[in-house]
Amino acid sequence: MMKLKGTLQKDGRWWIIACPALDAMTQGSSRRGALEMMVDWVRTALDKPDFPVEIVAGKGLTFEMLVLDPGPVLGLIVQRQRGASGMTLEQLASKLHLKSRSTAKHYERGSNAISVARLIEILDATGAELEINVKRLA
């Protein structure tokens, strides 16, 4: 299981929800609506309407997104962080010393498994400043 953290904030009559790891932001007319919109955002971004993802409101204005199948979401993190950095697939492949951009594209699709070490390399290459905690579940 993977957990991603994010924040909520009230802005006038709207609740704004943001997940930095996914470089994603959306809104809802209520706190619950904003949480539901983030679930919908993830499913739409993955093009998987039934993707199992759950958001749990945290203390204060925080939330945790729980994902049982981290592969596609890790790919989405790679894709979004690369895009936010302005890098092309070719540039990412070069920084990772890959022979072609297709391996980088497979990372983004979630079709190639990404080790923790490789994820750190990718995030370093894109300049992403994310806090990632890895914990083995019993």
Chimera marker file (.cmm) of the C-alpha trace (Angstrom):
<marker_set name="trace">
<marker id="1" x="0.000" y="0.000" z="0.000" r="1" g="1" b="0" radius="0.5"/>
<marker id="2" x="1.109" y="3.541" z="-0.679" r="1" g="1" b="0" radius="0.5"/>
<marker id="3" x="0.036" y="6.718" z="1.096" r="1" g="1" b="0" radius="0.5"/>
<marker id="4" x="0.209" y="10.165" z="-0.421" r="1" g="1" b="0" radius="0.5"/>
<marker id="5" x="-0.401" y="13.233" z="1.697" r="1" g="1" b="0" radius="0.5"/>
<marker id="6" x="-2.042" y="16.480" z="0.793" r="1" g="1" b="0" radius="0.5"/>
<marker id="7" x="-3.766" y="19.574" z="2.054" r="1" g="1" b="0" radius="0.5"/>
<marker id="8" x="-7.174" y="21.194" z="2.047" r="1" g="1" b="0" radius="0.5"/>
<marker id="9" x="-7.973" y="24.861" z="2.385" r="1" g="1" b="0" radius="0.5"/>
<marker id="10" x="-11.115" y="26.940" z="2.339" r="1" g="1" b="0" radius="0.5"/>
<marker id="11" x="-11.142" y="29.692" z="-0.283" r="1" g="1" b="0" radius="0.5"/>
<marker id="12" x="-14.370" y="31.616" z="-0.188" r="1" g="1" b="0" radius="0.5"/>
<marker id="13" x="-17.134" y="29.104" z="-0.818" r="1" g="1" b="0" radius="0.5"/>
<marker id="14" x="-14.765" y="26.486" z="-2.285" r="1" g="1" b="0" radius="0.5"/>
<marker id="15" x="-12.538" y="23.855" z="-0.727" r="1" g="1" b="0" radius="0.5"/>
<marker id="16" x="-9.214" y="23.561" z="-2.538" r="1" g="1" b="0" radius="0.5"/>
<marker id="17" x="-7.416" y="20.211" z="-2.329" r="1" g="1" b="0" radius="0.5"/>
<marker id="18" x="-3.797" y="19.637" z="-3.364" r="1" g="1" b="0" radius="0.5"/>
<marker id="19" x="-1.563" y="16.584" z="-3.601" r="1" g="1" b="0" radius="0.5"/>
<marker id="20" x="2.045" y="17.779" z="-4.151" r="1" g="1" b="0" radius="0.5"/>
<marker id="21" x="3.392" y="14.344" z="-5.136" r="1" g="1" b="0" radius="0.5"/>
<marker id="22" x="0.952" y="14.268" z="-8.049" r="1" g="1" b="0" radius="0.5"/>
<marker id="23" x="1.283" y="17.986" z="-8.763" r="1" g="1" b="0" radius="0.5"/>
<marker id="24" x="-2.517" y="17.923" z="-8.604" r="1" g="1" b="0" radius="0.5"/>
<marker id="25" x="-5.063" y="20.419" z="-7.387" r="1" g="1" b="0" radius="0.5"/>
<marker id="26" x="-8.834" y="20.474" z="-7.633" r="1" g="1" b="0" radius="0.5"/>
<marker id="27" x="-11.790" y="21.850" z="-5.692" r="1" g="1" b="0" radius="0.5"/>
<marker id="28" x="-15.200" y="21.074" z="-4.324" r="1" g="1" b="0" radius="0.5"/>
<marker id="29" x="-18.069" y="22.997" z="-2.802" r="1" g="1" b="0" radius="0.5"/>
<marker id="30" x="-17.600" y="21.091" z="0.465" r="1" g="1" b="0" radius="0.5"/>
<marker id="31" x="-14.677" y="19.426" z="2.224" r="1" g="1" b="0" radius="0.5"/>
<marker id="32" x="-16.105" y="16.014" z="1.371" r="1" g="1" b="0" radius="0.5"/>
<marker id="33" x="-16.737" y="17.109" z="-2.204" r="1" g="1" b="0" radius="0.5"/>
<marker id="34" x="-13.114" y="18.212" z="-2.573" r="1" g="1" b="0" radius="0.5"/>
<marker id="35" x="-11.904" y="14.831" z="-1.286" r="1" g="1" b="0" radius="0.5"/>
<marker id="36" x="-14.172" y="13.069" z="-3.788" r="1" g="1" b="0" radius="0.5"/>
<marker id="37" x="-12.891" y="15.305" z="-6.589" r="1" g="1" b="0" radius="0.5"/>
<marker id="38" x="-9.290" y="14.268" z="-5.828" r="1" g="1" b="0" radius="0.5"/>
<marker id="39" x="-10.269" y="10.599" z="-6.111" r="1" g="1" b="0" radius="0.5"/>
<marker id="40" x="-11.935" y="11.415" z="-9.433" r="1" g="1" b="0" radius="0.5"/>
<marker id="41" x="-8.830" y="13.357" z="-10.553" r="1" g="1" b="0" radius="0.5"/>
<marker id="42" x="-6.583" y="10.324" z="-9.919" r="1" g="1" b="0" radius="0.5"/>
<marker id="43" x="-8.917" y="7.927" z="-11.702" r="1" g="1" b="0" radius="0.5"/>
<marker id="44" x="-9.258" y="10.285" z="-14.671" r="1" g="1" b="0" radius="0.5"/>
<marker id="45" x="-5.491" y="10.902" z="-14.880" r="1" g="1" b="0" radius="0.5"/>
<marker id="46" x="-4.905" y="7.143" z="-14.882" r="1" g="1" b="0" radius="0.5"/>
<marker id="47" x="-7.812" y="6.579" z="-17.290" r="1" g="1" b="0" radius="0.5"/>
<marker id="48" x="-9.048" y="3.885" z="-14.894" r="1" g="1" b="0" radius="0.5"/>
<marker id="49" x="-12.554" y="4.759" z="-13.653" r="1" g="1" b="0" radius="0.5"/>
<marker id="50" x="-12.600" y="1.932" z="-11.111" r="1" g="1" b="0" radius="0.5"/>
<marker id="51" x="-9.028" y="2.310" z="-9.830" r="1" g="1" b="0" radius="0.5"/>
<marker id="52" x="-9.032" y="1.480" z="-6.096" r="1" g="1" b="0" radius="0.5"/>
<marker id="53" x="-8.053" y="4.661" z="-4.273" r="1" g="1" b="0" radius="0.5"/>
<marker id="54" x="-9.364" y="6.010" z="-0.998" r="1" g="1" b="0" radius="0.5"/>
<marker id="55" x="-8.892" y="9.393" z="0.630" r="1" g="1" b="0" radius="0.5"/>
<marker id="56" x="-9.062" y="9.766" z="4.376" r="1" g="1" b="0" radius="0.5"/>
<marker id="57" x="-9.352" y="13.179" z="5.999" r="1" g="1" b="0" radius="0.5"/>
<marker id="58" x="-6.524" y="13.763" z="8.433" r="1" g="1" b="0" radius="0.5"/>
<marker id="59" x="-6.056" y="16.133" z="11.329" r="1" g="1" b="0" radius="0.5"/>
<marker id="60" x="-6.766" y="19.743" z="10.569" r="1" g="1" b="0" radius="0.5"/>
<marker id="61" x="-6.569" y="20.514" z="6.898" r="1" g="1" b="0" radius="0.5"/>
<marker id="62" x="-4.723" y="17.414" z="5.705" r="1" g="1" b="0" radius="0.5"/>
<marker id="63" x="-5.603" y="14.148" z="3.999" r="1" g="1" b="0" radius="0.5"/>
<marker id="64" x="-4.023" y="10.845" z="3.101" r="1" g="1" b="0" radius="0.5"/>
<marker id="65" x="-4.623" y="9.048" z="-0.162" r="1" g="1" b="0" radius="0.5"/>
<marker id="66" x="-4.421" y="5.267" z="0.191" r="1" g="1" b="0" radius="0.5"/>
<marker id="67" x="-3.480" y="3.234" z="-2.869" r="1" g="1" b="0" radius="0.5"/>
<marker id="68" x="-3.303" y="-0.572" z="-2.835" r="1" g="1" b="0" radius="0.5"/>
<marker id="69" x="-1.644" y="-0.836" z="-6.278" r="1" g="1" b="0" radius="0.5"/>
<marker id="70" x="1.172" y="1.739" z="-6.271" r="1" g="1" b="0" radius="0.5"/>
<marker id="71" x="2.543" y="0.964" z="-9.772" r="1" g="1" b="0" radius="0.5"/>
<marker id="72" x="0.204" y="3.170" z="-11.809" r="1" g="1" b="0" radius="0.5"/>
<marker id="73" x="0.347" y="5.974" z="-9.247" r="1" g="1" b="0" radius="0.5"/>
<marker id="74" x="4.162" y="5.898" z="-9.154" r="1" g="1" b="0" radius="0.5"/>
<marker id="75" x="4.051" y="6.219" z="-12.929" r="1" g="1" b="0" radius="0.5"/>
<marker id="76" x="1.708" y="9.179" z="-12.602" r="1" g="1" b="0" radius="0.5"/>
<marker id="77" x="4.087" y="10.803" z="-10.082" r="1" g="1" b="0" radius="0.5"/>
<marker id="78" x="6.966" y="10.395" z="-12.547" r="1" g="1" b="0" radius="0.5"/>
<marker id="79" x="4.875" y="11.816" z="-15.396" r="1" g="1" b="0" radius="0.5"/>
<marker id="80" x="3.585" y="14.793" z="-13.408" r="1" g="1" b="0" radius="0.5"/>
<marker id="81" x="6.939" y="15.683" z="-11.858" r="1" g="1" b="0" radius="0.5"/>
<marker id="82" x="8.699" y="15.447" z="-15.218" r="1" g="1" b="0" radius="0.5"/>
<marker id="83" x="6.033" y="17.664" z="-16.738" r="1" g="1" b="0" radius="0.5"/>
<marker id="84" x="6.257" y="20.172" z="-13.889" r="1" g="1" b="0" radius="0.5"/>
<marker id="85" x="10.020" y="20.388" z="-14.421" r="1" g="1" b="0" radius="0.5"/>
<marker id="86" x="9.581" y="21.113" z="-18.139" r="1" g="1" b="0" radius="0.5"/>
<marker id="87" x="11.708" y="18.116" z="-19.108" r="1" g="1" b="0" radius="0.5"/>
<marker id="88" x="11.063" y="15.997" z="-22.161" r="1" g="1" b="0" radius="0.5"/>
<marker id="89" x="11.174" y="12.202" z="-22.056" r="1" g="1" b="0" radius="0.5"/>
<marker id="90" x="14.473" y="12.380" z="-23.933" r="1" g="1" b="0" radius="0.5"/>
<marker id="91" x="15.965" y="14.682" z="-21.312" r="1" g="1" b="0" radius="0.5"/>
<marker id="92" x="14.809" y="12.442" z="-18.473" r="1" g="1" b="0" radius="0.5"/>
<marker id="93" x="16.195" y="9.357" z="-20.217" r="1" g="1" b="0" radius="0.5"/>
<marker id="94" x="19.516" y="11.131" z="-20.682" r="1" g="1" b="0" radius="0.5"/>
<marker id="95" x="19.728" y="12.199" z="-17.037" r="1" g="1" b="0" radius="0.5"/>
<marker id="96" x="18.961" y="8.621" z="-15.961" r="1" g="1" b="0" radius="0.5"/>
<marker id="97" x="21.555" y="7.242" z="-18.430" r="1" g="1" b="0" radius="0.5"/>
<marker id="98" x="18.916" y="5.196" z="-20.249" r="1" g="1" b="0" radius="0.5"/>
<marker id="99" x="19.555" y="4.022" z="-23.797" r="1" g="1" b="0" radius="0.5"/>
<marker id="100" x="16.190" y="5.288" z="-25.036" r="1" g="1" b="0" radius="0.5"/>
<marker id="101" x="13.196" y="7.293" z="-23.958" r="1" g="1" b="0" radius="0.5"/>
<marker id="102" x="10.966" y="4.208" z="-24.110" r="1" g="1" b="0" radius="0.5"/>
<marker id="103" x="12.106" y="3.007" z="-20.681" r="1" g="1" b="0" radius="0.5"/>
<marker id="104" x="11.232" y="6.417" z="-19.213" r="1" g="1" b="0" radius="0.5"/>
<marker id="105" x="7.855" y="6.220" z="-20.960" r="1" g="1" b="0" radius="0.5"/>
<marker id="106" x="7.278" y="2.772" z="-19.425" r="1" g="1" b="0" radius="0.5"/>
<marker id="107" x="8.014" y="4.250" z="-15.975" r="1" g="1" b="0" radius="0.5"/>
<marker id="108" x="5.368" y="6.909" z="-16.600" r="1" g="1" b="0" radius="0.5"/>
<marker id="109" x="2.804" y="4.344" z="-17.720" r="1" g="1" b="0" radius="0.5"/>
<marker id="110" x="3.477" y="2.225" z="-14.643" r="1" g="1" b="0" radius="0.5"/>
<marker id="111" x="4.331" y="-0.728" z="-16.875" r="1" g="1" b="0" radius="0.5"/>
<marker id="112" x="7.922" y="-0.907" z="-15.589" r="1" g="1" b="0" radius="0.5"/>
<marker id="113" x="8.344" y="-1.434" z="-11.863" r="1" g="1" b="0" radius="0.5"/>
<marker id="114" x="10.139" y="1.444" z="-10.179" r="1" g="1" b="0" radius="0.5"/>
<marker id="115" x="12.450" y="0.637" z="-7.286" r="1" g="1" b="0" radius="0.5"/>
<marker id="116" x="12.825" y="3.108" z="-4.437" r="1" g="1" b="0" radius="0.5"/>
<marker id="117" x="16.378" y="3.860" z="-5.598" r="1" g="1" b="0" radius="0.5"/>
<marker id="118" x="15.194" y="4.547" z="-9.173" r="1" g="1" b="0" radius="0.5"/>
<marker id="119" x="12.310" y="6.725" z="-7.932" r="1" g="1" b="0" radius="0.5"/>
<marker id="120" x="14.808" y="8.833" z="-5.983" r="1" g="1" b="0" radius="0.5"/>
<marker id="121" x="16.974" y="9.159" z="-9.109" r="1" g="1" b="0" radius="0.5"/>
<marker id="122" x="13.960" y="10.223" z="-11.152" r="1" g="1" b="0" radius="0.5"/>
<marker id="123" x="12.834" y="12.786" z="-8.590" r="1" g="1" b="0" radius="0.5"/>
<marker id="124" x="16.385" y="14.137" z="-8.297" r="1" g="1" b="0" radius="0.5"/>
<marker id="125" x="16.593" y="14.398" z="-12.094" r="1" g="1" b="0" radius="0.5"/>
<marker id="126" x="13.346" y="16.390" z="-12.245" r="1" g="1" b="0" radius="0.5"/>
<marker id="127" x="14.281" y="18.601" z="-9.300" r="1" g="1" b="0" radius="0.5"/>
<marker id="128" x="11.182" y="17.505" z="-7.382" r="1" g="1" b="0" radius="0.5"/>
<marker id="129" x="11.226" y="18.288" z="-3.689" r="1" g="1" b="0" radius="0.5"/>
<marker id="130" x="8.981" y="15.594" z="-2.281" r="1" g="1" b="0" radius="0.5"/>
<marker id="131" x="9.060" y="13.853" z="1.051" r="1" g="1" b="0" radius="0.5"/>
<marker id="132" x="8.669" y="10.126" z="0.596" r="1" g="1" b="0" radius="0.5"/>
<marker id="133" x="8.458" y="7.756" z="3.520" r="1" g="1" b="0" radius="0.5"/>
<marker id="134" x="8.869" y="4.069" z="2.862" r="1" g="1" b="0" radius="0.5"/>
<marker id="135" x="7.533" y="1.639" z="5.417" r="1" g="1" b="0" radius="0.5"/>
<marker id="136" x="7.160" y="-2.076" z="5.128" r="1" g="1" b="0" radius="0.5"/>
<marker id="137" x="3.720" y="-3.226" z="6.151" r="1" g="1" b="0" radius="0.5"/>
<marker id="138" x="3.471" y="-6.306" z="8.317" r="1" g="1" b="0" radius="0.5"/>
<link id1="1" id2="2" r="1" g="1" b="0" radius="0.2"/>
<link id1="2" id2="3" r="1" g="1" b="0" radius="0.2"/>
<link id1="3" id2="4" r="1" g="1" b="0" radius="0.2"/>
<link id1="4" id2="5" r="1" g="1" b="0" radius="0.2"/>
<link id1="5" id2="6" r="1" g="1" b="0" radius="0.2"/>
<link id1="6" id2="7" r="1" g="1" b="0" radius="0.2"/>
<link id1="7" id2="8" r="1" g="1" b="0" radius="0.2"/>
<link id1="8" id2="9" r="1" g="1" b="0" radius="0.2"/>
<link id1="9" id2="10" r="1" g="1" b="0" radius="0.2"/>
<link id1="10" id2="11" r="1" g="1" b="0" radius="0.2"/>
<link id1="11" id2="12" r="1" g="1" b="0" radius="0.2"/>
<link id1="12" id2="13" r="1" g="1" b="0" radius="0.2"/>
<link id1="13" id2="14" r="1" g="1" b="0" radius="0.2"/>
<link id1="14" id2="15" r="1" g="1" b="0" radius="0.2"/>
<link id1="15" id2="16" r="1" g="1" b="0" radius="0.2"/>
<link id1="16" id2="17" r="1" g="1" b="0" radius="0.2"/>
<link id1="17" id2="18" r="1" g="1" b="0" radius="0.2"/>
<link id1="18" id2="19" r="1" g="1" b="0" radius="0.2"/>
<link id1="19" id2="20" r="1" g="1" b="0" radius="0.2"/>
<link id1="20" id2="21" r="1" g="1" b="0" radius="0.2"/>
<link id1="21" id2="22" r="1" g="1" b="0" radius="0.2"/>
<link id1="22" id2="23" r="1" g="1" b="0" radius="0.2"/>
<link id1="23" id2="24" r="1" g="1" b="0" radius="0.2"/>
<link id1="24" id2="25" r="1" g="1" b="0" radius="0.2"/>
<link id1="25" id2="26" r="1" g="1" b="0" radius="0.2"/>
<link id1="26" id2="27" r="1" g="1" b="0" radius="0.2"/>
<link id1="27" id2="28" r="1" g="1" b="0" radius="0.2"/>
<link id1="28" id2="29" r="1" g="1" b="0" radius="0.2"/>
<link id1="29" id2="30" r="1" g="1" b="0" radius="0.2"/>
<link id1="30" id2="31" r="1" g="1" b="0" radius="0.2"/>
<link id1="31" id2="32" r="1" g="1" b="0" radius="0.2"/>
<link id1="32" id2="33" r="1" g="1" b="0" radius="0.2"/>
<link id1="33" id2="34" r="1" g="1" b="0" radius="0.2"/>
<link id1="34" id2="35" r="1" g="1" b="0" radius="0.2"/>
<link id1="35" id2="36" r="1" g="1" b="0" radius="0.2"/>
<link id1="36" id2="37" r="1" g="1" b="0" radius="0.2"/>
<link id1="37" id2="38" r="1" g="1" b="0" radius="0.2"/>
<link id1="38" id2="39" r="1" g="1" b="0" radius="0.2"/>
<link id1="39" id2="40" r="1" g="1" b="0" radius="0.2"/>
<link id1="40" id2="41" r="1" g="1" b="0" radius="0.2"/>
<link id1="41" id2="42" r="1" g="1" b="0" radius="0.2"/>
<link id1="42" id2="43" r="1" g="1" b="0" radius="0.2"/>
<link id1="43" id2="44" r="1" g="1" b="0" radius="0.2"/>
<link id1="44" id2="45" r="1" g="1" b="0" radius="0.2"/>
<link id1="45" id2="46" r="1" g="1" b="0" radius="0.2"/>
<link id1="46" id2="47" r="1" g="1" b="0" radius="0.2"/>
<link id1="47" id2="48" r="1" g="1" b="0" radius="0.2"/>
<link id1="48" id2="49" r="1" g="1" b="0" radius="0.2"/>
<link id1="49" id2="50" r="1" g="1" b="0" radius="0.2"/>
<link id1="50" id2="51" r="1" g="1" b="0" radius="0.2"/>
<link id1="51" id2="52" r="1" g="1" b="0" radius="0.2"/>
<link id1="52" id2="53" r="1" g="1" b="0" radius="0.2"/>
<link id1="53" id2="54" r="1" g="1" b="0" radius="0.2"/>
<link id1="54" id2="55" r="1" g="1" b="0" radius="0.2"/>
<link id1="55" id2="56" r="1" g="1" b="0" radius="0.2"/>
<link id1="56" id2="57" r="1" g="1" b="0" radius="0.2"/>
<link id1="57" id2="58" r="1" g="1" b="0" radius="0.2"/>
<link id1="58" id2="59" r="1" g="1" b="0" radius="0.2"/>
<link id1="59" id2="60" r="1" g="1" b="0" radius="0.2"/>
<link id1="60" id2="61" r="1" g="1" b="0" radius="0.2"/>
<link id1="61" id2="62" r="1" g="1" b="0" radius="0.2"/>
<link id1="62" id2="63" r="1" g="1" b="0" radius="0.2"/>
<link id1="63" id2="64" r="1" g="1" b="0" radius="0.2"/>
<link id1="64" id2="65" r="1" g="1" b="0" radius="0.2"/>
<link id1="65" id2="66" r="1" g="1" b="0" radius="0.2"/>
<link id1="66" id2="67" r="1" g="1" b="0" radius="0.2"/>
<link id1="67" id2="68" r="1" g="1" b="0" radius="0.2"/>
<link id1="68" id2="69" r="1" g="1" b="0" radius="0.2"/>
<link id1="69" id2="70" r="1" g="1" b="0" radius="0.2"/>
<link id1="70" id2="71" r="1" g="1" b="0" radius="0.2"/>
<link id1="71" id2="72" r="1" g="1" b="0" radius="0.2"/>
<link id1="72" id2="73" r="1" g="1" b="0" radius="0.2"/>
<link id1="73" id2="74" r="1" g="1" b="0" radius="0.2"/>
<link id1="74" id2="75" r="1" g="1" b="0" radius="0.2"/>
<link id1="75" id2="76" r="1" g="1" b="0" radius="0.2"/>
<link id1="76" id2="77" r="1" g="1" b="0" radius="0.2"/>
<link id1="77" id2="78" r="1" g="1" b="0" radius="0.2"/>
<link id1="78" id2="79" r="1" g="1" b="0" radius="0.2"/>
<link id1="79" id2="80" r="1" g="1" b="0" radius="0.2"/>
<link id1="80" id2="81" r="1" g="1" b="0" radius="0.2"/>
<link id1="81" id2="82" r="1" g="1" b="0" radius="0.2"/>
<link id1="82" id2="83" r="1" g="1" b="0" radius="0.2"/>
<link id1="83" id2="84" r="1" g="1" b="0" radius="0.2"/>
<link id1="84" id2="85" r="1" g="1" b="0" radius="0.2"/>
<link id1="85" id2="86" r="1" g="1" b="0" radius="0.2"/>
<link id1="86" id2="87" r="1" g="1" b="0" radius="0.2"/>
<link id1="87" id2="88" r="1" g="1" b="0" radius="0.2"/>
<link id1="88" id2="89" r="1" g="1" b="0" radius="0.2"/>
<link id1="89" id2="90" r="1" g="1" b="0" radius="0.2"/>
<link id1="90" id2="91" r="1" g="1" b="0" radius="0.2"/>
<link id1="91" id2="92" r="1" g="1" b="0" radius="0.2"/>
<link id1="92" id2="93" r="1" g="1" b="0" radius="0.2"/>
<link id1="93" id2="94" r="1" g="1" b="0" radius="0.2"/>
<link id1="94" id2="95" r="1" g="1" b="0" radius="0.2"/>
<link id1="95" id2="96" r="1" g="1" b="0" radius="0.2"/>
<link id1="96" id2="97" r="1" g="1" b="0" radius="0.2"/>
<link id1="97" id2="98" r="1" g="1" b="0" radius="0.2"/>
<link id1="98" id2="99" r="1" g="1" b="0" radius="0.2"/>
<link id1="99" id2="100" r="1" g="1" b="0" radius="0.2"/>
<link id1="100" id2="101" r="1" g="1" b="0" radius="0.2"/>
<link id1="101" id2="102" r="1" g="1" b="0" radius="0.2"/>
<link id1="102" id2="103" r="1" g="1" b="0" radius="0.2"/>
<link id1="103" id2="104" r="1" g="1" b="0" radius="0.2"/>
<link id1="104" id2="105" r="1" g="1" b="0" radius="0.2"/>
<link id1="105" id2="106" r="1" g="1" b="0" radius="0.2"/>
<link id1="106" id2="107" r="1" g="1" b="0" radius="0.2"/>
<link id1="107" id2="108" r="1" g="1" b="0" radius="0.2"/>
<link id1="108" id2="109" r="1" g="1" b="0" radius="0.2"/>
<link id1="109" id2="110" r="1" g="1" b="0" radius="0.2"/>
<link id1="110" id2="111" r="1" g="1" b="0" radius="0.2"/>
<link id1="111" id2="112" r="1" g="1" b="0" radius="0.2"/>
<link id1="112" id2="113" r="1" g="1" b="0" radius="0.2"/>
<link id1="113" id2="114" r="1" g="1" b="0" radius="0.2"/>
<link id1="114" id2="115" r="1" g="1" b="0" radius="0.2"/>
<link id1="115" id2="116" r="1" g="1" b="0" radius="0.2"/>
<link id1="116" id2="117" r="1" g="1" b="0" radius="0.2"/>
<link id1="117" id2="118" r="1" g="1" b="0" radius="0.2"/>
<link id1="118" id2="119" r="1" g="1" b="0" radius="0.2"/>
<link id1="119" id2="120" r="1" g="1" b="0" radius="0.2"/>
<link id1="120" id2="121" r="1" g="1" b="0" radius="0.2"/>
<link id1="121" id2="122" r="1" g="1" b="0" radius="0.2"/>
<link id1="122" id2="123" r="1" g="1" b="0" radius="0.2"/>
<link id1="123" id2="124" r="1" g="1" b="0" radius="0.2"/>
<link id1="124" id2="125" r="1" g="1" b="0" radius="0.2"/>
<link id1="125" id2="126" r="1" g="1" b="0" radius="0.2"/>
<link id1="126" id2="127" r="1" g="1" b="0" radius="0.2"/>
<link id1="127" id2="128" r="1" g="1" b="0" radius="0.2"/>
<link id1="128" id2="129" r="1" g="1" b="0" radius="0.2"/>
<link id1="129" id2="130" r="1" g="1" b="0" radius="0.2"/>
<link id1="130" id2="131" r="1" g="1" b="0" radius="0.2"/>
<link id1="131" id2="132" r="1" g="1" b="0" radius="0.2"/>
<link id1="132" id2="133" r="1" g="1" b="0" radius="0.2"/>
<link id1="133" id2="134" r="1" g="1" b="0" radius="0.2"/>
<link id1="134" id2="135" r="1" g="1" b="0" radius="0.2"/>
<link id1="135" id2="136" r="1" g="1" b="0" radius="0.2"/>
<link id1="136" id2="137" r="1" g="1" b="0" radius="0.2"/>
<link id1="137" id2="138" r="1" g="1" b="0" radius="0.2"/>
</marker_set>
